Structure formats: C-alpha cells, structure tokens
Amino acid sequence: MGKAFRAIFLTTIALALPLTAGASEDDYVLSLKDHTFSPQNLVLPKNQRVKLIVHNLDKSPAEFESHDLDVEKIVPGGQSISVFVGPLEPGRYSFADEYHEDQSKAYLTVE
C-alpha cells in the first residue's frame, strides 16, 4: 500500500469513527447539519425504550428539544449526545434544535 493511499485511508477511518463510535444495532441515529435534522422523520418501534444518538455536524452548538418527549439537551458543535426515549405509544412526536426551531423541526414516528 502506497504512503499516499495509506494516509488517505487512515484519515477517512479517523473521520468516520466519531460518527459511529458507541452506536449499536439497537440505537437510532440523527444528524444535524446546517440546522436541519436527518432523517426528518425517524421511525421507532412502539412500546420500547430506545437510544437516540444525535450528531451535531455544525460548528455551533444546538439544543435537542422536544416538548412531546419532555427532553432538552445541549449538543456542542462537532459532538454527539445520547438521549433515551420511551417506551412510547404509536404516534408522531416532534423535536427540533431550539436555537433554530422553525428550520430544524423534525419527527419521530412510532409504529
């Protein structure tokens, strides 16, 4: 393996690790970029407690907030947080970045 290829490969792995570190198969992942959540509608199973991992890909801090879920947590720029929700009844639950609420509104749909 050439030095240039190896450097690119190792850099790519290093950049990917913060986004996947600590996530398990049972976790649900949200990303926040340019004050917009992705996905904007995350589907969760009913009657189960689940772990949401929120990655803030922006440089500025965000505040993950949901009145429906009674959750409020700061997400520093370039970092991730974990939030546990549920068990939840079927329905639609809204959340947003409180600092950019109109632009960032998204939903959890429980089925």
C-alpha positions, 0 to 999 in steps of 0.5 A, a space after each residue: 500500500 502506497 504512503 499516499 493511499 495509506 494516509 488517505 485511508 487512515 484519515 477517512 477511518 479517523 473521520 468516520 469513527 466519531 460518527 459511529 463510535 458507541 452506536 449499536 444495532 439497537 440505537 437510532 441515529 440523527 444528524 444535524 447539519 446546517 440546522 436541519 435534522 436527518 432523517 426528518 422523520 425517524 421511525 421507532 418501534 412502539 412500546 420500547 425504550 430506545 437510544 437516540 444518538 444525535 450528531 451535531 455536524 455544525 460548528 455551533 452548538 444546538 439544543 435537542 428539544 422536544 416538548 412531546 418527549 419532555 427532553 432538552 439537551 445541549 449538543 456542542 458543535 462537532 459532538 454527539 449526545 445520547 438521549 433515551 426515549 420511551 417506551 412510547 405509544 404509536 404516534 408522531 412526536 416532534 423535536 427540533 434544535 431550539 436555537 433554530 426551531 422553525 428550520 430544524 423541526 423534525 419527527 419521530 414516528 412510532 409504529 
